[in-house]
Amino acid sequence: MGCLQQKSVRLKENWSGSLIVASLTGAFGSSFLYGYNLSVVNAPAVYIKKFYNETWERRYGFSVDESTLTLLWSITVSIFAIGGLVGAIIVTPIVKFFGRKCTLLLNNVFAVTAALLMSFSLLAGSFEMLILGRIIMGVDAGISLSALPMYLSEISPKEIRGSLGQVTAIFICVGVFTGQVLGLPEIFGQESRWPYLFGAIIVPSLIQVVILPFLPESPRYLLLEKHNTSKAEKAFQTFLGKDDVSHEVEEVLAESRVQRNTKLVSILQLLRTRAVRWQVITVVVTMGCYQLCGLNAIWYYTNSIFSEAGINHETIPYVTLSTGAVETVAAVFSGLVIERLGRRPLLIGGFGLMVVFFAVLTVSLTLQKTVHWLPYLSIFCILAIIASFCIGPGGIPFVLTGEFFQQSQRPAAFMIAGTVNWLSNFAVGLLFPFIQGGLQTYCFLVFAAICFAGAAYLFFVLPETKNKTFHEISQAFAKRNKVSLEMQEINHYPGERKSSAEQESTFTSSVNNGETKKGIV
C-alpha cells in the first residue's frame, strides 16, 4: 500500500504547472484543430453544396450537374489529406531548423490563412477559396501531428510520457466534439452562419501564439541539436519544477554518447539502419491500422443507423453528439490509465475489442429489419467501436513514434509515420465508397480483419515501453533486429558516424564554449 502511495506521489510531482500549460496550449492550437476540421464540414454540407451550385450558376448561367457537384464536394473533403501529406513531408527540415516549439508557433500562419480563406469564401463568391483553405489547413495538420508529439515526448519525464503523449489524442477528440457542437442549428449550423465555423479556427491559433512563446523549447533539442546546455538546463528546471536537474541532463548526454553523433538521419538512412528496422515496421503498421481500422466507415453509417432506430431526423444531430462525447471520455480514460496498464494492453485490447464489435455490428445491420430491437444493438456497437478505438489505437501510435527512436532519428521517423497516416487517410476516403457499394454492411468485416491483423502483429512484436528510456527501448528490439547491443549503437548512423576521438573532441569543444554549468556532467 505504501509503495503505491509513493508511486502516486512521484507521478504527481512529475506534473509541473509549466508542463501542463505547454501540453494543453500546444495541443489546443494543433491536434485540436485537426479533430475540429475532421468534423466541421459535416453539418454545413448541404449549405456548402448549395453555395457551390449558386456560384456555378452565377458564373456560367446554368446549374452544375450532380456528378460535378459530387466531385467538387469530394475534393473539398479529401484534399485535406493531401495537404496533410505535404505537411508531414516538409516537417523534418522545419523542426530541425526552427525547433519543436517554434515550429508549432509558425504553423499558425497556415491555420490563420486557411481560416480567412474559408470564412470569406461565401462573401467573395469563390468556392475555390474554400478548397484552397482546406488544403492549407491540411498542411497545418500534417505539421502539427508530427511536431506536437515530438515536442511532448521530449519535454516529459519518462514516468508520464505516455499520459502526456495521449494529450494529442484527447484534443483530437475534443476538436471533433467541438465541431459537432458548433455545427448545431442553434449555433453555426445555418445557411447564413456556416462561414463562422471556419472562422472559429483562428481562436485556438491566437491562444497558442499568445501563451506558447513564454514556455521553453524542448530541452532535448536544445542539448543534443543546439548544444546549448545552459538553456537546456533551464528548460528542464521549468518543465520538471525543480532546481536540481543534473540527473536528467546526464541521462540525455548519456544517450548522446551512445549515439556517437547528433546529426539528423535521413529517411533513407533510417530505412537502411538495421538496428531500428522493426521499430520502423511497427510504426508503419500502427499508423496504417490507425487510419484503416474503419472508424471513417462508422461515421458514414451513424446517421442512417440512428434513423433506422426510430430517432427523429431533426434529433439525429443532437444524438450524434454522443459519439463525440464517448470519443472524448475514452481518450481521457486512456490518458489516465496508460502509465498503469502500459501501451501493449491498450493497443492490443483496443484493436481486439474493435474486431468483436465490428462482427456484432455486421450481424445486427444485416438482420435489423427482421428484429425490432437490433437497431439499438447497432447504436451500442457504434459507440463501443469508437470507445475501443480511443482507448488505445486512437493515440498510442503517436506516443510510440516518439518513444522508439533516438533524438537524431525522430524527425525522419515522424515523417514516415505522417506519410503513412495521410496516405492511408486518403486511401480510405477514396476507396471506402466502392467497398461499401460492393459489400454493403459486410464491409465492416474488412475492417475487422485489419484490426485483427494489427492486434496479432502487436502481440508478437511490440515490447512494453512504459517507464523506459529511449536506450532501453532500443535494447528491447535488439534481438528481433538481430544485432548485438554494441553493433546497434554503431548502426544508428550508417555511413555518417564520426570517430570516437572526433566525437569526444566535438563534445568537449561545445562544453568549453561556455554552455555547461559546473557539476552538471
N, C-alpha and C positions, 0 to 999 in steps of 0.2 A: 504493500500500500504506500509506504514511504517512498519507494522507488518511483512509483507512478506520479506522486506529488512532485518529486524533484524534477522529473522529466517534464511535467506540465509547467512548472516554474521556469525551466530553461527555455521551453518553447515560447512562453510569454515574453521572456527577456529578449528574444530574437526579434520581436516585432516592435521596432522603434517607430516613433512618430514620422520621421523622415522617410522611412522605408514604406510605410503605409501610404503617405501622401504621394510619394513617387510612383508607386504601383497604381493607385487609383487615378491619379492625374494622367499618367502615361496611357492607361487602358481607356479612359474616358475619351481621349482625343484620338484613339487609334482603333482598337478592336471593337469598341462600342459603335463606331461609325461603320465598320464592316458589317456588323449584325444589323444595324439600322437600315443600311442600303440593300440588304437582302430582302427585307420585308416591306420597305416603304413603297415600292411600286405596285404592290398587290391591291391596296384599297382604291387608289385613283385610276386603276387600269381602264375602266370604261370611259372616264372623262378624258384621259390622255389619248385614247384611240379616237374619241370624238374630235379632239383638238387636231390630231393628225389629219383626219378627214376634212375638217373645215379649212385647214391651211392648204391642203392639196387642191380643194375645190376653188379657193380664192386665187391660187396661182395659175391653175390650168383650166379652170372653167368647168370641170366635171369632177364627180366624186371618185375617190380612189376605190379600185376594186378590192374585193375581200382578200384575195391572195396577197396583194401588195401590202395591204394594211397589216395582215398577219406577219408578213416578212419584216416590215418596219418595227412592229412590236417585238418580235423575236430578237431582232438586232438590238433594240433598246435594252432588253433584259440580259441577253447573253454577252453583249460587248463589255459588260462589267468584268467578266472573267478574262477577256483579252487584255484589258487594262491591268488586271491583277498579275497576269503573267509577265507583262512588261515591267511592272514594279518589282516583282520577285527577281527578275534578271538583272536589273540595274542596282539593286540594294547593296551588293557586296562592295563595289568601289565607294559608294556613298558612306557606308558605316565605317569603312577604313579611313577615309579622308576626314570626315566630319565628326566621327564618334557616334555612339548609340543615341545619347540624349539629343544631340544637335540634329541628328537625322530625323528623330520624331518631331522636333520643332519645325524644321524646314519642310517636312512633309505636309504641314498645314497649308502651305501655299497651294498644293494640289487640291486639298479639301475645300478651301475658300473659293478658289477659282471655279471648281466644279459646282459648288452651291450657287454661286452667282449666275453661271450659265443656265443651270436647270431652273432656278426660280424665276428668271426673267424671260424664259423661252416663250411662255404664253403671251406676255406683254409685247415681245418682239415679233410674235407670229412666226417663230422658227423652230420646227421640231428638230432640226439639225443641232441646235444649241443643247437640247435635252440629251441627244445621243452622244454628242461630244463631252458633255458634262459627265455622263455615265462612264465613259472610258477613262476620263481623267480621275474620277472617283475610284475606279478600279486600280489605277496606278497607285493612288494613296493607300488603298487596302493592301496591295501587294507588298509595298514597302513596309507598312506598319506591322503586318503579320509575320515579318521576319525580324525587323528591328526591335519591336516590343518584347517578344520572348527572349531575344538575345540580351536586351537590357535587364530584364527581370532576373534572368538566370545568373547574370554577372554581379548584381548588387545584393543578392540574397544569401544568407548563411545556408549551408547545405542542409541544416536541420529543418528548414521551412521552404526549401527550394521548390518542392512540389506544390505546396499550398500557394505560394506566391505566383508560380507559373500558371496555376489554374485561374488567376485573375483574368488572363487573356480570354479564356473560355466563358467565364462568368459574364464579362462585359459584352461578349458577342451575343449571349442570350438576352441580357438586359437591353441591348440595342434592338434585337428582333422584337422584343416585347414592347419597347417604346414606339417602334414603327407601327405596330398593330394598334396601340392606344391612340396615337396621334392621327391615325387613319380612320378613326370612328367618325360617323356622320356629324356628331355634335361638335367635333373639333375641326380637323382639316380635311375630312373625307367628303368634301363637297366640290361641285364643279368650279366654283369661283375661288376656292381656297387651296386646291391641291398644290399650287406652286410653293405655298408656305411649308409644305412637308419637306421640300428640298432646301429651302432657305434655312430651316432649323439646323442644318448640318454645321452652320457657322458657329453656333453656340458652344459645342464641345471643343471645337478648334481654338476659339478665343480663350476659353478657360485654361486649356493646356498651355497656350502661348504665354498667359499671364503668370501661371504658377511654376511650370517646369524649369524656367531659367534659374530659379532660386535654389534648385536642387543639384547635387553633384553629378558629374559624368560617371560612367561605370569605372570603379576603381581598378578592375582587372584590365580594362582598356588603357587606362592611364599608366598602369605599371608595366604591362607587357608590350604594348604597342607604342606608347609615347615615352616610356622610360622615365616618367615623372613620379618618383617615389613620394615626394612631398605632397603633391596633390592627391595621389592615390591613398596615402595615409589619412589625409583629412576626409576624403570621401568615405573610407571605411569607418572612421570615427562618427561621421554624420549618420550613415545608414545603420550602424550597429549600436549607436547610442552609448559608446564607452570610449575612454581615452586610450587604454592600452590595446592596440590592435597589432602588436608585434607578431602574434601567432598567425593572424590572417595574412599579413604581409609575407611572412616566411613561407606559408603554405603556397601562396601564389608564386613566389620566387622559386620554390622547390619544383613546381610544375615547369617553370621556365627552364630550369637546369635540365630537367628530364627531356624537354622538347629540343633543347640544344639551339633552337632558333625560333624567333618570333615573327619571321617573315610570313606574310599571308600565303596560304596554299591555294592554288587554283583548283577549279572543279576537276580538270583533267588529272592533276596530281592527286587529288583526294580519291578519285575513282581508281587510280592505279596503285594507291597505297594499300598493301595487303593487310597492314595492322588495323585498318578500320573498315575492311570490306563488309563484314557482317553488320557493323553499325550503319553503314550506308544503305544496305539492303533492308534493314529493319525500318529505317526512316522512310524509305520508298514504300514499303508495304503498309506501314501505319498511316502515312499520308494518303496513299491511294485508297485504302479502306475508309478513311475519314470522309472522303467525298463520294465513294462508290457504294456505300453501305445502304443507300436507299432512303435517306431522310428527305431528299428532294421529292421523291415519289409520295411520301407521306403528306407533304404539303399539298401536292397535286390532288390527292384524294379527300382531303379533310372536309371541304365544303359539301361534296356530294355524299359523303358518309353521314355527316350531320343532317343533311336534308332527308336521307333515307330513314334516319332515326325519328323523323317526325318533327324536327325542330323547324320553327317558322323561318322563312328566308330572311326576314328583316332581323331576326335574332341571331342568326349564324355569326355575324362579325363579332358579337359580344361573347358567344360561346367559344369562338376561335381563340379568344384571349387566354382561355385555359391552357392551350398548347404552349403559348409563350410563358405563362406563369409556371407550368410544370418544368419547362426547359430551364428557367432561371433557378428554381428551387433545387433541381437535381444538380446543376452546376455548382451552386453554393455548397450543397451537401458533399460533393466530391472534393471541393477545396478544403472542407473541414476534416475529412477522414483520410485524405491521401497520404499524410505523413504517419498515420497509424496503420493503415492497411497496405500501403505500398502501391506502386504503379501496376505491377503484374496482375493482381486480383481485380482491380478496377477495369483495366483494359480487356482482359480475357473474359471477365464476368459480364462486362457491358456488351461485347460482341455476342457472347453466348446467349444472353437474355434476348437480344435482338433476333437471333435465329429462332428461338421459341415463339416469340410474339409475331414474327413475320409468318410463321407456319400457321398459327391460330388465326391470324388476320386473313390469310388466303382462304381458309376454310369458311370463316364467317362471312366474307364478302361473296363467296361463291354460292352460299346457301341462304343468305339473309332474306331473300324474298319468299322463302318457304317457311321460315320460323320467325315469328314476330319480334322476339327479343334479341335476335342475333345482331341487329344494328347497334345495340347498346354494347355488346361484346366488342364490336369493331371499334367503337369510340374508345373503350378501355384499352384495346390493343394499340391504338394510335398514341394515346398518352403514355402507355408503358414503353413503347419503342422510343419515343422522344426522351423519356426519363433514362432509359438504359443507355442511350447514346451519350447523353450529357454527363452521366456518372463517370464514364471513362473515355471512350473514343472521341468525345467532343472537345477535349482539351489536352489530354496527356500527350498526344503526338507532338505538340509544340514544346512541352516540357522535356520530352526525351531528346529532341533535336538539340536543345541547349545542353543537356547532360552528357551526351555521348562523345562530344568532340572537344579537343583541346582548343585553346584560345585562337591560334592562327588557322585552325581548320573550320571554326564555327561559321564565319560568313559564307564560305563555299557550301557548307552543309545546309545552311538555311536557304541558299539559292536553289539547291537541288530539291529540298523539301517544298519550297514555294512553287517551283516549276511543276512538280508532280501534283501538288494541291490544285493549282489553277488549271492545268491541262485536264485533270480528272473532273473538275467542276464544269469545264466547257464541254467535255465528252458527255457528261450526264445530261446537260441541257440540250445537247444536240441529238443524242440517241434515245433518251427516255420516251419521247412521243412515239417512236417507232416500236420500241419494246412493249410499251403499254398497248399500242394498237394491235400488235400481233398476239400478245399473250393475255391481254385483258387483266383480270385480277391475279392470274398466275405469275404476273411479272414480279411479284414480291418473292417468289421462290428464287429468282435470280439473285436478289439482294441477300436472301437468307444464305445462299451458297457462298457469296462473297464474304459475309460476316463469319461464316463457319471456317472458311479458309484462313481469314485473318486471325481468328481465335486460335486455330490449330498451329499456325506459324509462330505466334507469340508464345504459346505454351511450350514449344520445344526450343525456342531460340532466345527469347527475351530474359535477361537476368534482372533481378531486382536492383534498382538504382537508388532506393531510398537511403538517405543519410550517407551516401558515398561520395568521395571526391572524384574529380574527373579522371585522375590516375587510377583509382581503384576500379572504376567502371571499365576503363581500358584493359585492366588486368583480367576482369571477368570475361571479356571477349577474346583474350589472347589464345586460349586453347582452341576455340572454334575457328579463329583466323589462322591457326596452325603456324604461329610464330612464338618464339620464346620471348619473355619479357624484355630481355636485352635487345633482341632483334626488333621488337615492337617499337622501342624508343628510337632506334636508328631509322626505321621505316616511316616515321612520321613525315619526313621531308625528303622523298626520293629525289636525288639529283640536286638538292638545294642545301644540303647540310654543310655547315662550316666545320672546320676542325675544332677540337675541344680547346686547343690553345687560343685560337682566334676568338672563340665564343667567350672564354674567360677574360680575354683582353677587352672585348667589346663591353662586357658586363661591368668590368672594373672601371672602364672609362666612363660609362654612363653614371656609375655611382659617384666617381670622383668629380663629376661635373656639377656637384653641389645639390643633388636631389635627395640623397639618402640621409636620414637623420641618424645620429649615433644611437646604437643599441637596438635598432630595428632588425638588422640581419645578424 
